Amino acid sequence: VAAPTDEPKTHTLTVRFDNVQQRSGTLNVAIYNDDPALNGAAFRKVRLTVPATGEITLSVADLPAGRYAIRSYQDLNGNF
């Protein structure tokens, strides 16, 4: 019988995007959960509308414990 643990089963990853110069368009974010995936399919994908002012923060809930990599780009003209 496994001993009970206080560790949560999932976690929330929060990313703050600083120095976004163009305050328009969308930020396309890909989250990868292993090294080989960096050249393939993302574990999760998220699109954020870039606000005219204020902080740009992304929170992704329900992630299993582990290491993650983030790739992002800003789409200014809506072609992606």
mmCIF file of the N, C-alpha and C atoms, coordinates in Angstrom:
data_MODEL
# 
_entry.id   MODEL 
# 
loop_
_atom_site.group_PDB 
_atom_site.id 
_atom_site.type_symbol 
_atom_site.label_atom_id 
_atom_site.label_alt_id 
_atom_site.label_comp_id 
_atom_site.label_asym_id 
_atom_site.label_entity_id 
_atom_site.label_seq_id 
_atom_site.pdbx_PDB_ins_code 
_atom_site.Cartn_x 
_atom_site.Cartn_y 
_atom_site.Cartn_z 
_atom_site.occupancy 
_atom_site.B_iso_or_equiv 
_atom_site.pdbx_formal_charge 
_atom_site.auth_seq_id 
_atom_site.auth_comp_id 
_atom_site.auth_asym_id 
_atom_site.auth_atom_id 
_atom_site.pdbx_PDB_model_num 
ATOM 1   N N  . VAL A 1 1  ? 0.853  -1.171 0.000   1.00 0.00 ? 1  VAL A N  1 
ATOM 2   C CA . VAL A 1 1  ? 0.000  0.000  0.000   1.00 0.00 ? 1  VAL A CA 1 
ATOM 3   C C  . VAL A 1 1  ? 0.898  1.233  0.000   1.00 0.00 ? 1  VAL A C  1 
ATOM 4   N N  . ALA A 1 2  ? 0.654  2.125  -0.920  1.00 0.00 ? 2  ALA A N  1 
ATOM 5   C CA . ALA A 1 2  ? 1.447  3.347  -1.026  1.00 0.00 ? 2  ALA A CA 1 
ATOM 6   C C  . ALA A 1 2  ? 1.078  4.307  0.089   1.00 0.00 ? 2  ALA A C  1 
ATOM 7   N N  . ALA A 1 3  ? 2.079  4.973  0.605   1.00 0.00 ? 3  ALA A N  1 
ATOM 8   C CA . ALA A 1 3  ? 1.846  5.969  1.653   1.00 0.00 ? 3  ALA A CA 1 
ATOM 9   C C  . ALA A 1 3  ? 1.216  7.210  1.042   1.00 0.00 ? 3  ALA A C  1 
ATOM 10  N N  . PRO A 1 4  ? 0.289  7.843  1.765   1.00 0.00 ? 4  PRO A N  1 
ATOM 11  C CA . PRO A 1 4  ? -0.306 9.081  1.226   1.00 0.00 ? 4  PRO A CA 1 
ATOM 12  C C  . PRO A 1 4  ? 0.759  10.159 1.082   1.00 0.00 ? 4  PRO A C  1 
ATOM 13  N N  . THR A 1 5  ? 0.555  11.013 0.130   1.00 0.00 ? 5  THR A N  1 
ATOM 14  C CA . THR A 1 5  ? 1.518  12.086 -0.113  1.00 0.00 ? 5  THR A CA 1 
ATOM 15  C C  . THR A 1 5  ? 0.791  13.420 -0.204  1.00 0.00 ? 5  THR A C  1 
ATOM 16  N N  . ASP A 1 6  ? 1.472  14.462 0.168   1.00 0.00 ? 6  ASP A N  1 
ATOM 17  C CA . ASP A 1 6  ? 0.903  15.808 0.083   1.00 0.00 ? 6  ASP A CA 1 
ATOM 18  C C  . ASP A 1 6  ? 1.197  16.452 -1.266  1.00 0.00 ? 6  ASP A C  1 
ATOM 19  N N  . GLU A 1 7  ? 1.968  15.765 -2.102  1.00 0.00 ? 7  GLU A N  1 
ATOM 20  C CA . GLU A 1 7  ? 2.306  16.301 -3.420  1.00 0.00 ? 7  GLU A CA 1 
ATOM 21  C C  . GLU A 1 7  ? 1.056  16.336 -4.296  1.00 0.00 ? 7  GLU A C  1 
ATOM 22  N N  . PRO A 1 8  ? 0.800  17.466 -4.956  1.00 0.00 ? 8  PRO A N  1 
ATOM 23  C CA . PRO A 1 8  ? -0.343 17.497 -5.874  1.00 0.00 ? 8  PRO A CA 1 
ATOM 24  C C  . PRO A 1 8  ? -0.067 16.618 -7.088  1.00 0.00 ? 8  PRO A C  1 
ATOM 25  N N  . LYS A 1 9  ? -1.118 16.069 -7.663  1.00 0.00 ? 9  LYS A N  1 
ATOM 26  C CA . LYS A 1 9  ? -0.968 15.204 -8.839  1.00 0.00 ? 9  LYS A CA 1 
ATOM 27  C C  . LYS A 1 9  ? -0.651 16.020 -10.089 1.00 0.00 ? 9  LYS A C  1 
ATOM 28  N N  . THR A 1 10 ? -1.140 17.247 -10.150 1.00 0.00 ? 10 THR A N  1 
ATOM 29  C CA . THR A 1 10 ? -0.861 18.115 -11.289 1.00 0.00 ? 10 THR A CA 1 
ATOM 30  C C  . THR A 1 10 ? -0.418 19.478 -10.778 1.00 0.00 ? 10 THR A C  1 
ATOM 31  N N  . HIS A 1 11 ? 0.132  20.263 -11.693 1.00 0.00 ? 11 HIS A N  1 
ATOM 32  C CA . HIS A 1 11 ? 0.666  21.570 -11.336 1.00 0.00 ? 11 HIS A CA 1 
ATOM 33  C C  . HIS A 1 11 ? 0.220  22.604 -12.356 1.00 0.00 ? 11 HIS A C  1 
ATOM 34  N N  . THR A 1 12 ? 0.405  23.869 -11.999 1.00 0.00 ? 12 THR A N  1 
ATOM 35  C CA . THR A 1 12 ? 0.113  24.979 -12.903 1.00 0.00 ? 12 THR A CA 1 
ATOM 36  C C  . THR A 1 12 ? 1.421  25.657 -13.277 1.00 0.00 ? 12 THR A C  1 
ATOM 37  N N  . LEU A 1 13 ? 1.629  25.853 -14.557 1.00 0.00 ? 13 LEU A N  1 
ATOM 38  C CA . LEU A 1 13 ? 2.796  26.561 -15.084 1.00 0.00 ? 13 LEU A CA 1 
ATOM 39  C C  . LEU A 1 13 ? 2.352  27.970 -15.439 1.00 0.00 ? 13 LEU A C  1 
ATOM 40  N N  . THR A 1 14 ? 3.055  28.967 -14.918 1.00 0.00 ? 14 THR A N  1 
ATOM 41  C CA . THR A 1 14 ? 2.737  30.361 -15.218 1.00 0.00 ? 14 THR A CA 1 
ATOM 42  C C  . THR A 1 14 ? 3.934  31.002 -15.901 1.00 0.00 ? 14 THR A C  1 
ATOM 43  N N  . VAL A 1 15 ? 3.669  31.649 -17.043 1.00 0.00 ? 15 VAL A N  1 
ATOM 44  C CA . VAL A 1 15 ? 4.712  32.311 -17.826 1.00 0.00 ? 15 VAL A CA 1 
ATOM 45  C C  . VAL A 1 15 ? 4.310  33.766 -18.013 1.00 0.00 ? 15 VAL A C  1 
ATOM 46  N N  . ARG A 1 16 ? 5.245  34.679 -17.752 1.00 0.00 ? 16 ARG A N  1 
ATOM 47  C CA . ARG A 1 16 ? 5.013  36.105 -17.990 1.00 0.00 ? 16 ARG A CA 1 
ATOM 48  C C  . ARG A 1 16 ? 5.840  36.525 -19.195 1.00 0.00 ? 16 ARG A C  1 
ATOM 49  N N  . PHE A 1 17 ? 5.197  37.192 -20.141 1.00 0.00 ? 17 PHE A N  1 
ATOM 50  C CA . PHE A 1 17 ? 5.872  37.667 -21.347 1.00 0.00 ? 17 PHE A CA 1 
ATOM 51  C C  . PHE A 1 17 ? 6.194  39.144 -21.160 1.00 0.00 ? 17 PHE A C  1 
ATOM 52  N N  . ASP A 1 18 ? 7.481  39.457 -21.060 1.00 0.00 ? 18 ASP A N  1 
ATOM 53  C CA . ASP A 1 18 ? 7.952  40.833 -20.886 1.00 0.00 ? 18 ASP A CA 1 
ATOM 54  C C  . ASP A 1 18 ? 8.430  41.387 -22.223 1.00 0.00 ? 18 ASP A C  1 
ATOM 55  N N  . ASN A 1 19 ? 8.466  42.693 -22.315 1.00 0.00 ? 19 ASN A N  1 
ATOM 56  C CA . ASN A 1 19 ? 9.044  43.389 -23.463 1.00 0.00 ? 19 ASN A CA 1 
ATOM 57  C C  . ASN A 1 19 ? 8.384  43.050 -24.796 1.00 0.00 ? 19 ASN A C  1 
ATOM 58  N N  . VAL A 1 20 ? 7.078  42.858 -24.785 1.00 0.00 ? 20 VAL A N  1 
ATOM 59  C CA . VAL A 1 20 ? 6.355  42.659 -26.037 1.00 0.00 ? 20 VAL A CA 1 
ATOM 60  C C  . VAL A 1 20 ? 6.180  44.050 -26.647 1.00 0.00 ? 20 VAL A C  1 
ATOM 61  N N  . GLN A 1 21 ? 6.888  44.320 -27.712 1.00 0.00 ? 21 GLN A N  1 
ATOM 62  C CA . GLN A 1 21 ? 6.925  45.666 -28.291 1.00 0.00 ? 21 GLN A CA 1 
ATOM 63  C C  . GLN A 1 21 ? 5.651  46.027 -29.048 1.00 0.00 ? 21 GLN A C  1 
ATOM 64  N N  . GLN A 1 22 ? 5.149  45.123 -29.860 1.00 0.00 ? 22 GLN A N  1 
ATOM 65  C CA . GLN A 1 22 ? 3.928  45.368 -30.622 1.00 0.00 ? 22 GLN A CA 1 
ATOM 66  C C  . GLN A 1 22 ? 2.744  44.882 -29.801 1.00 0.00 ? 22 GLN A C  1 
ATOM 67  N N  . ARG A 1 23 ? 1.895  45.802 -29.388 1.00 0.00 ? 23 ARG A N  1 
ATOM 68  C CA . ARG A 1 23 ? 0.779  45.441 -28.525 1.00 0.00 ? 23 ARG A CA 1 
ATOM 69  C C  . ARG A 1 23 ? -0.470 45.154 -29.366 1.00 0.00 ? 23 ARG A C  1 
ATOM 70  N N  . SER A 1 24 ? -0.356 44.138 -30.210 1.00 0.00 ? 24 SER A N  1 
ATOM 71  C CA . SER A 1 24 ? -1.466 43.709 -31.044 1.00 0.00 ? 24 SER A CA 1 
ATOM 72  C C  . SER A 1 24 ? -1.225 42.270 -31.463 1.00 0.00 ? 24 SER A C  1 
ATOM 73  N N  . GLY A 1 25 ? -2.207 41.672 -32.107 1.00 0.00 ? 25 GLY A N  1 
ATOM 74  C CA . GLY A 1 25 ? -2.059 40.318 -32.607 1.00 0.00 ? 25 GLY A CA 1 
ATOM 75  C C  . GLY A 1 25 ? -2.239 39.275 -31.526 1.00 0.00 ? 25 GLY A C  1 
ATOM 76  N N  . THR A 1 26 ? -1.659 38.102 -31.767 1.00 0.00 ? 26 THR A N  1 
ATOM 77  C CA . THR A 1 26 ? -1.751 37.000 -30.812 1.00 0.00 ? 26 THR A CA 1 
ATOM 78  C C  . THR A 1 26 ? -0.368 36.436 -30.515 1.00 0.00 ? 26 THR A C  1 
ATOM 79  N N  . LEU A 1 27 ? -0.230 35.883 -29.328 1.00 0.00 ? 27 LEU A N  1 
ATOM 80  C CA . LEU A 1 27 ? 0.952  35.102 -28.979 1.00 0.00 ? 27 LEU A CA 1 
ATOM 81  C C  . LEU A 1 27 ? 0.563  33.644 -29.110 1.00 0.00 ? 27 LEU A C  1 
ATOM 82  N N  . ASN A 1 28 ? 1.299  32.915 -29.896 1.00 0.00 ? 28 ASN A N  1 
ATOM 83  C CA . ASN A 1 28 ? 1.090  31.482 -30.061 1.00 0.00 ? 28 ASN A CA 1 
ATOM 84  C C  . ASN A 1 28 ? 2.154  30.771 -29.237 1.00 0.00 ? 28 ASN A C  1 
ATOM 85  N N  . VAL A 1 29 ? 1.710  29.945 -28.302 1.00 0.00 ? 29 VAL A N  1 
ATOM 86  C CA . VAL A 1 29 ? 2.614  29.319 -27.345 1.00 0.00 ? 29 VAL A CA 1 
ATOM 87  C C  . VAL A 1 29 ? 2.497  27.801 -27.467 1.00 0.00 ? 29 VAL A C  1 
ATOM 88  N N  . ALA A 1 30 ? 3.634  27.129 -27.566 1.00 0.00 ? 30 ALA A N  1 
ATOM 89  C CA . ALA A 1 30 ? 3.687  25.673 -27.579 1.00 0.00 ? 30 ALA A CA 1 
ATOM 90  C C  . ALA A 1 30 ? 4.447  25.210 -26.345 1.00 0.00 ? 30 ALA A C  1 
ATOM 91  N N  . ILE A 1 31 ? 3.904  24.210 -25.674 1.00 0.00 ? 31 ILE A N  1 
ATOM 92  C CA . ILE A 1 31 ? 4.524  23.654 -24.473 1.00 0.00 ? 31 ILE A CA 1 
ATOM 93  C C  . ILE A 1 31 ? 4.949  22.235 -24.793 1.00 0.00 ? 31 ILE A C  1 
ATOM 94  N N  . TYR A 1 32 ? 6.219  21.963 -24.540 1.00 0.00 ? 32 TYR A N  1 
ATOM 95  C CA . TYR A 1 32 ? 6.797  20.649 -24.829 1.00 0.00 ? 32 TYR A CA 1 
ATOM 96  C C  . TYR A 1 32 ? 7.185  19.985 -23.516 1.00 0.00 ? 32 TYR A C  1 
ATOM 97  N N  . ASN A 1 33 ? 7.024  18.660 -23.445 1.00 0.00 ? 33 ASN A N  1 
ATOM 98  C CA . ASN A 1 33 ? 7.332  17.960 -22.202 1.00 0.00 ? 33 ASN A CA 1 
ATOM 99  C C  . ASN A 1 33 ? 8.489  16.970 -22.310 1.00 0.00 ? 33 ASN A C  1 
ATOM 100 N N  . ASP A 1 34 ? 9.152  16.910 -23.449 1.00 0.00 ? 34 ASP A N  1 
ATOM 101 C CA . ASP A 1 34 ? 10.382 16.121 -23.540 1.00 0.00 ? 34 ASP A CA 1 
ATOM 102 C C  . ASP A 1 34 ? 11.232 16.627 -24.701 1.00 0.00 ? 34 ASP A C  1 
ATOM 103 N N  . ASP A 1 35 ? 12.513 16.347 -24.646 1.00 0.00 ? 35 ASP A N  1 
ATOM 104 C CA . ASP A 1 35 ? 13.450 16.867 -25.647 1.00 0.00 ? 35 ASP A CA 1 
ATOM 105 C C  . ASP A 1 35 ? 13.117 16.464 -27.079 1.00 0.00 ? 35 ASP A C  1 
ATOM 106 N N  . PRO A 1 36 ? 12.800 15.203 -27.365 1.00 0.00 ? 36 PRO A N  1 
ATOM 107 C CA . PRO A 1 36 ? 12.503 14.843 -28.754 1.00 0.00 ? 36 PRO A CA 1 
ATOM 108 C C  . PRO A 1 36 ? 11.287 15.595 -29.307 1.00 0.00 ? 36 PRO A C  1 
ATOM 109 N N  . ALA A 1 37 ? 10.355 15.957 -28.444 1.00 0.00 ? 37 ALA A N  1 
ATOM 110 C CA . ALA A 1 37 ? 9.150  16.652 -28.904 1.00 0.00 ? 37 ALA A CA 1 
ATOM 111 C C  . ALA A 1 37 ? 9.450  18.058 -29.405 1.00 0.00 ? 37 ALA A C  1 
ATOM 112 N N  . LEU A 1 38 ? 10.575 18.623 -29.031 1.00 0.00 ? 38 LEU A N  1 
ATOM 113 C CA . LEU A 1 38 ? 10.898 19.985 -29.460 1.00 0.00 ? 38 LEU A CA 1 
ATOM 114 C C  . LEU A 1 38 ? 10.951 20.108 -30.976 1.00 0.00 ? 38 LEU A C  1 
ATOM 115 N N  . ASN A 1 39 ? 11.165 19.012 -31.658 1.00 0.00 ? 39 ASN A N  1 
ATOM 116 C CA . ASN A 1 39 ? 11.181 19.029 -33.121 1.00 0.00 ? 39 ASN A CA 1 
ATOM 117 C C  . ASN A 1 39 ? 9.907  18.422 -33.709 1.00 0.00 ? 39 ASN A C  1 
ATOM 118 N N  . GLY A 1 40 ? 8.919  18.195 -32.866 1.00 0.00 ? 40 GLY A N  1 
ATOM 119 C CA . GLY A 1 40 ? 7.685  17.573 -33.331 1.00 0.00 ? 40 GLY A CA 1 
ATOM 120 C C  . GLY A 1 40 ? 6.465  18.264 -32.754 1.00 0.00 ? 40 GLY A C  1 
ATOM 121 N N  . ALA A 1 41 ? 5.514  17.472 -32.388 1.00 0.00 ? 41 ALA A N  1 
ATOM 122 C CA . ALA A 1 41 ? 4.244  17.993 -31.893 1.00 0.00 ? 41 ALA A CA 1 
ATOM 123 C C  . ALA A 1 41 ? 4.370  18.490 -30.453 1.00 0.00 ? 41 ALA A C  1 
ATOM 124 N N  . ALA A 1 42 ? 3.712  19.589 -30.183 1.00 0.00 ? 42 ALA A N  1 
ATOM 125 C CA . ALA A 1 42 ? 3.697  20.152 -28.838 1.00 0.00 ? 42 ALA A CA 1 
ATOM 126 C C  . ALA A 1 42 ? 2.785  19.331 -27.932 1.00 0.00 ? 42 ALA A C  1 
ATOM 127 N N  . PHE A 1 43 ? 3.085  19.328 -26.654 1.00 0.00 ? 43 PHE A N  1 
ATOM 128 C CA . PHE A 1 43 ? 2.258  18.685 -25.638 1.00 0.00 ? 43 PHE A CA 1 
ATOM 129 C C  . PHE A 1 43 ? 0.941  19.448 -25.496 1.00 0.00 ? 43 PHE A C  1 
ATOM 130 N N  . ARG A 1 44 ? 1.035  20.794 -25.489 1.00 0.00 ? 44 ARG A N  1 
ATOM 131 C CA . ARG A 1 44 ? -0.144 21.662 -25.469 1.00 0.00 ? 44 ARG A CA 1 
ATOM 132 C C  . ARG A 1 44 ? 0.155  22.914 -26.277 1.00 0.00 ? 44 ARG A C  1 
ATOM 133 N N  . LYS A 1 45 ? -0.901 23.483 -26.862 1.00 0.00 ? 45 LYS A N  1 
ATOM 134 C CA . LYS A 1 45 ? -0.783 24.751 -27.585 1.00 0.00 ? 45 LYS A CA 1 
ATOM 135 C C  . LYS A 1 45 ? -1.823 25.718 -27.048 1.00 0.00 ? 45 LYS A C  1 
ATOM 136 N N  . VAL A 1 46 ? -1.416 26.993 -26.960 1.00 0.00 ? 46 VAL A N  1 
ATOM 137 C CA . VAL A 1 46 ? -2.299 28.030 -26.437 1.00 0.00 ? 46 VAL A CA 1 
ATOM 138 C C  . VAL A 1 46 ? -2.129 29.286 -27.280 1.00 0.00 ? 46 VAL A C  1 
ATOM 139 N N  . ARG A 1 47 ? -3.224 29.993 -27.541 1.00 0.00 ? 47 ARG A N  1 
ATOM 140 C CA . ARG A 1 47 ? -3.172 31.292 -28.230 1.00 0.00 ? 47 ARG A CA 1 
ATOM 141 C C  . ARG A 1 47 ? -3.685 32.355 -27.267 1.00 0.00 ? 47 ARG A C  1 
ATOM 142 N N  . LEU A 1 48 ? -2.932 33.444 -27.170 1.00 0.00 ? 48 LEU A N  1 
ATOM 143 C CA . LEU A 1 48 ? -3.313 34.568 -26.315 1.00 0.00 ? 48 LEU A CA 1 
ATOM 144 C C  . LEU A 1 48 ? -3.485 35.809 -27.169 1.00 0.00 ? 48 LEU A C  1 
ATOM 145 N N  . THR A 1 49 ? -4.558 36.538 -26.959 1.00 0.00 ? 49 THR A N  1 
ATOM 146 C CA . THR A 1 49 ? -4.705 37.841 -27.593 1.00 0.00 ? 49 THR A CA 1 
ATOM 147 C C  . THR A 1 49 ? -3.828 38.826 -26.837 1.00 0.00 ? 49 THR A C  1 
ATOM 148 N N  . VAL A 1 50 ? -2.998 39.572 -27.548 1.00 0.00 ? 50 VAL A N  1 
ATOM 149 C CA . VAL A 1 50 ? -2.101 40.534 -26.909 1.00 0.00 ? 50 VAL A CA 1 
ATOM 150 C C  . VAL A 1 50 ? -2.912 41.775 -26.530 1.00 0.00 ? 50 VAL A C  1 
ATOM 151 N N  . PRO A 1 51 ? -2.960 42.108 -25.230 1.00 0.00 ? 51 PRO A N  1 
ATOM 152 C CA . PRO A 1 51 ? -3.704 43.292 -24.817 1.00 0.00 ? 51 PRO A CA 1 
ATOM 153 C C  . PRO A 1 51 ? -2.961 44.572 -25.187 1.00 0.00 ? 51 PRO A C  1 
ATOM 154 N N  . ALA A 1 52 ? -3.704 45.666 -25.312 1.00 0.00 ? 52 ALA A N  1 
ATOM 155 C CA . ALA A 1 52 ? -3.110 46.960 -25.661 1.00 0.00 ? 52 ALA A CA 1 
ATOM 156 C C  . ALA A 1 52 ? -2.166 47.459 -24.576 1.00 0.00 ? 52 ALA A C  1 
ATOM 157 N N  . THR A 1 53 ? -2.460 47.134 -23.329 1.00 0.00 ? 53 THR A N  1 
ATOM 158 C CA . THR A 1 53 ? -1.614 47.545 -22.207 1.00 0.00 ? 53 THR A CA 1 
ATOM 159 C C  . THR A 1 53 ? -1.637 46.445 -21.152 1.00 0.00 ? 53 THR A C  1 
ATOM 160 N N  . GLY A 1 54 ? -0.751 46.554 -20.191 1.00 0.00 ? 54 GLY A N  1 
ATOM 161 C CA . GLY A 1 54 ? -0.751 45.633 -19.059 1.00 0.00 ? 54 GLY A CA 1 
ATOM 162 C C  . GLY A 1 54 ? 0.144  44.431 -19.258 1.00 0.00 ? 54 GLY A C  1 
ATOM 163 N N  . GLU A 1 55 ? 0.167  43.628 -18.223 1.00 0.00 ? 55 GLU A N  1 
ATOM 164 C CA . GLU A 1 55 ? 0.998  42.433 -18.199 1.00 0.00 ? 55 GLU A CA 1 
ATOM 165 C C  . GLU A 1 55 ? 0.388  41.339 -19.070 1.00 0.00 ? 55 GLU A C  1 
ATOM 166 N N  . ILE A 1 56 ? 1.249  40.543 -19.688 1.00 0.00 ? 56 ILE A N  1 
ATOM 167 C CA . ILE A 1 56 ? 0.801  39.398 -20.478 1.00 0.00 ? 56 ILE A CA 1 
ATOM 168 C C  . ILE A 1 56 ? 1.268  38.146 -19.743 1.00 0.00 ? 56 ILE A C  1 
ATOM 169 N N  . THR A 1 57 ? 0.304  37.406 -19.212 1.00 0.00 ? 57 THR A N  1 
ATOM 170 C CA . THR A 1 57 ? 0.608  36.221 -18.424 1.00 0.00 ? 57 THR A CA 1 
ATOM 171 C C  . THR A 1 57 ? -0.211 35.045 -18.926 1.00 0.00 ? 57 THR A C  1 
ATOM 172 N N  . LEU A 1 58 ? 0.421  33.897 -18.987 1.00 0.00 ? 58 LEU A N  1 
ATOM 173 C CA . LEU A 1 58 ? -0.240 32.650 -19.362 1.00 0.00 ? 58 LEU A CA 1 
ATOM 174 C C  . LEU A 1 58 ? -0.126 31.685 -18.196 1.00 0.00 ? 58 LEU A C  1 
ATOM 175 N N  . SER A 1 59 ? -1.246 31.101 -17.788 1.00 0.00 ? 59 SER A N  1 
ATOM 176 C CA . SER A 1 59 ? -1.250 30.047 -16.778 1.00 0.00 ? 59 SER A CA 1 
ATOM 177 C C  . SER A 1 59 ? -1.856 28.804 -17.397 1.00 0.00 ? 59 SER A C  1 
ATOM 178 N N  . VAL A 1 60 ? -1.127 27.702 -17.304 1.00 0.00 ? 60 VAL A N  1 
ATOM 179 C CA . VAL A 1 60 ? -1.581 26.425 -17.843 1.00 0.00 ? 60 VAL A CA 1 
ATOM 180 C C  . VAL A 1 60 ? -1.705 25.452 -16.676 1.00 0.00 ? 60 VAL A C  1 
ATOM 181 N N  . ALA A 1 61 ? -2.916 25.007 -16.414 1.00 0.00 ? 61 ALA A N  1 
ATOM 182 C CA . ALA A 1 61 ? -3.189 24.129 -15.278 1.00 0.00 ? 61 ALA A CA 1 
ATOM 183 C C  . ALA A 1 61 ? -3.145 22.660 -15.691 1.00 0.00 ? 61 ALA A C  1 
ATOM 184 N N  . ASP A 1 62 ? -3.176 21.813 -14.698 1.00 0.00 ? 62 ASP A N  1 
ATOM 185 C CA . ASP A 1 62 ? -3.286 20.357 -14.864 1.00 0.00 ? 62 ASP A CA 1 
ATOM 186 C C  . ASP A 1 62 ? -2.115 19.727 -15.618 1.00 0.00 ? 62 ASP A C  1 
ATOM 187 N N  . LEU A 1 63 ? -0.908 20.215 -15.353 1.00 0.00 ? 63 LEU A N  1 
ATOM 188 C CA . LEU A 1 63 ? 0.287  19.614 -15.949 1.00 0.00 ? 63 LEU A CA 1 
ATOM 189 C C  . LEU A 1 63 ? 0.874  18.597 -14.968 1.00 0.00 ? 63 LEU A C  1 
ATOM 190 N N  . PRO A 1 64 ? 1.209  17.409 -15.438 1.00 0.00 ? 64 PRO A N  1 
ATOM 191 C CA . PRO A 1 64 ? 1.882  16.461 -14.557 1.00 0.00 ? 64 PRO A CA 1 
ATOM 192 C C  . PRO A 1 64 ? 3.273  16.983 -14.188 1.00 0.00 ? 64 PRO A C  1 
ATOM 193 N N  . ALA A 1 65 ? 3.791  16.544 -13.066 1.00 0.00 ? 65 ALA A N  1 
ATOM 194 C CA . ALA A 1 65 ? 5.131  16.956 -12.643 1.00 0.00 ? 65 ALA A CA 1 
ATOM 195 C C  . ALA A 1 65 ? 6.130  16.599 -13.737 1.00 0.00 ? 65 ALA A C  1 
ATOM 196 N N  . GLY A 1 66 ? 7.096  17.470 -13.966 1.00 0.00 ? 66 GLY A N  1 
ATOM 197 C CA . GLY A 1 66 ? 8.107  17.203 -14.979 1.00 0.00 ? 66 GLY A CA 1 
ATOM 198 C C  . GLY A 1 66 ? 8.773  18.473 -15.434 1.00 0.00 ? 66 GLY A C  1 
ATOM 199 N N  . ARG A 1 67 ? 9.582  18.349 -16.471 1.00 0.00 ? 67 ARG A N  1 
ATOM 200 C CA . ARG A 1 67 ? 10.289 19.484 -17.063 1.00 0.00 ? 67 ARG A CA 1 
ATOM 201 C C  . ARG A 1 67 ? 9.586  19.861 -18.352 1.00 0.00 ? 67 ARG A C  1 
ATOM 202 N N  . TYR A 1 68 ? 9.511  21.165 -18.611 1.00 0.00 ? 68 TYR A N  1 
ATOM 203 C CA . TYR A 1 68 ? 8.816  21.656 -19.792 1.00 0.00 ? 68 TYR A CA 1 
ATOM 204 C C  . TYR A 1 68 ? 9.653  22.711 -20.493 1.00 0.00 ? 68 TYR A C  1 
ATOM 205 N N  . ALA A 1 69 ? 9.462  22.821 -21.786 1.00 0.00 ? 69 ALA A N  1 
ATOM 206 C CA . ALA A 1 69 ? 10.071 23.878 -22.593 1.00 0.00 ? 69 ALA A CA 1 
ATOM 207 C C  . ALA A 1 69 ? 8.937  24.643 -23.258 1.00 0.00 ? 69 ALA A C  1 
ATOM 208 N N  . ILE A 1 70 ? 9.164  25.923 -23.482 1.00 0.00 ? 70 ILE A N  1 
ATOM 209 C CA . ILE A 1 70 ? 8.162  26.797 -24.082 1.00 0.00 ? 70 ILE A CA 1 
ATOM 210 C C  . ILE A 1 70 ? 8.734  27.407 -25.352 1.00 0.00 ? 70 ILE A C  1 
ATOM 211 N N  . ARG A 1 71 ? 7.945  27.409 -26.420 1.00 0.00 ? 71 ARG A N  1 
ATOM 212 C CA . ARG A 1 71 ? 8.266  28.161 -27.635 1.00 0.00 ? 71 ARG A CA 1 
ATOM 213 C C  . ARG A 1 71 ? 7.099  29.090 -27.889 1.00 0.00 ? 71 ARG A C  1 
ATOM 214 N N  . SER A 1 72 ? 7.420  30.310 -28.302 1.00 0.00 ? 72 SER A N  1 
ATOM 215 C CA . SER A 1 72 ? 6.327  31.246 -28.592 1.00 0.00 ? 72 SER A CA 1 
ATOM 216 C C  . SER A 1 72 ? 6.722  32.162 -29.741 1.00 0.00 ? 72 SER A C  1 
ATOM 217 N N  . TYR A 1 73 ? 5.697  32.661 -30.427 1.00 0.00 ? 73 TYR A N  1 
ATOM 218 C CA . TYR A 1 73 ? 5.899  33.683 -31.432 1.00 0.00 ? 73 TYR A CA 1 
ATOM 219 C C  . TYR A 1 73 ? 4.661  34.560 -31.461 1.00 0.00 ? 73 TYR A C  1 
ATOM 220 N N  . GLN A 1 74 ? 4.854  35.778 -31.926 1.00 0.00 ? 74 GLN A N  1 
ATOM 221 C CA . GLN A 1 74 ? 3.755  36.732 -32.017 1.00 0.00 ? 74 GLN A CA 1 
ATOM 222 C C  . GLN A 1 74 ? 3.307  36.844 -33.461 1.00 0.00 ? 74 GLN A C  1 
ATOM 223 N N  . ASP A 1 75 ? 2.013  36.629 -33.684 1.00 0.00 ? 75 ASP A N  1 
ATOM 224 C CA . ASP A 1 75 ? 1.422  36.747 -35.016 1.00 0.00 ? 75 ASP A CA 1 
ATOM 225 C C  . ASP A 1 75 ? 0.758  38.124 -35.088 1.00 0.00 ? 75 ASP A C  1 
ATOM 226 N N  . LEU A 1 76 ? 1.349  39.040 -35.822 1.00 0.00 ? 76 LEU A N  1 
ATOM 227 C CA . LEU A 1 76 ? 0.853  40.412 -35.888 1.00 0.00 ? 76 LEU A CA 1 
ATOM 228 C C  . LEU A 1 76 ? -0.243 40.617 -36.930 1.00 0.00 ? 76 LEU A C  1 
ATOM 229 N N  . ASN A 1 77 ? -0.284 39.776 -37.961 1.00 0.00 ? 77 ASN A N  1 
ATOM 230 C CA . ASN A 1 77 ? -1.238 40.009 -39.033 1.00 0.00 ? 77 ASN A CA 1 
ATOM 231 C C  . ASN A 1 77 ? -2.290 38.904 -39.195 1.00 0.00 ? 77 ASN A C  1 
ATOM 232 N N  . GLY A 1 78 ? -2.370 37.988 -38.253 1.00 0.00 ? 78 GLY A N  1 
ATOM 233 C CA . GLY A 1 78 ? -3.415 36.988 -38.256 1.00 0.00 ? 78 GLY A CA 1 
ATOM 234 C C  . GLY A 1 78 ? -3.310 35.936 -39.344 1.00 0.00 ? 78 GLY A C  1 
ATOM 235 N N  . ASN A 1 79 ? -2.099 35.689 -39.843 1.00 0.00 ? 79 ASN A N  1 
ATOM 236 C CA . ASN A 1 79 ? -1.972 34.703 -40.905 1.00 0.00 ? 79 ASN A CA 1 
ATOM 237 C C  . ASN A 1 79 ? -1.570 33.313 -40.398 1.00 0.00 ? 79 ASN A C  1 
ATOM 238 N N  . PHE A 1 80 ? -1.497 33.113 -39.081 1.00 0.00 ? 80 PHE A N  1 
ATOM 239 C CA . PHE A 1 80 ? -1.201 31.779 -38.543 1.00 0.00 ? 80 PHE A CA 1 
ATOM 240 C C  . PHE A 1 80 ? -2.251 31.375 -37.578 1.00 0.00 ? 80 PHE A C  1 
# 
